[in-house]
Amino acid sequence: MEGGDSLKKSLASLHGVINGKIGQALETRVLQGLHVTHAEKGFMRFDFLVSNAVSDVDGNWSVGALASLVDIIGLVTIYSFANRVASTVDLNVSYYSTATIQEHVEIESKVSANRGKLLHAMVEVRRKGNGEVIAIGKLWMALNKLTPPVSNL
């Protein structure tokens, strides 16, 4: 894993939320079963086991829980790139398939655009094994107005 201080801070924050040491209980619940498999500045890959805690009434992964996970992972990936906290200003999740509880999925997130104080991340969620797309999230995040712009991609 490479990427320096911003990557270490972003992963430490993510683990803090997963373990319930920081953040909200909802965030901790949504991230249960998430494991980082690869991380570098502006790019991350995860394995995720869909837990009972995020299921809907039909035993599928709740679309709201999936959207929350996409938002959190996008934020962590952008933080690893910019070394700054950002706020989501636009979140779009396209759902292509469902995942059931206790199913394994792979998640890949990358910073795909840098427009000064606006950064874009894409988060893809795929079924482990056959790679079928479950959802694709696209996020625009804004850096704090006091945050200096980051270098171009």
Secondary structure, DSSP 8 states (H G I E B T S, - for coil): -B--HHHHHHHHHHHHHHTTSSS-HHHHHHHTTEEEEEEETTEEEEEEE--GGGB-TTSBB-HHHHHHHHHHHHHHHHHHHHSS-EEEEEEEEEE-S--BTT-EEEEEEEEEEEETTEEEEEEEEEETTT--EEEEEEEEEEE-TTS------
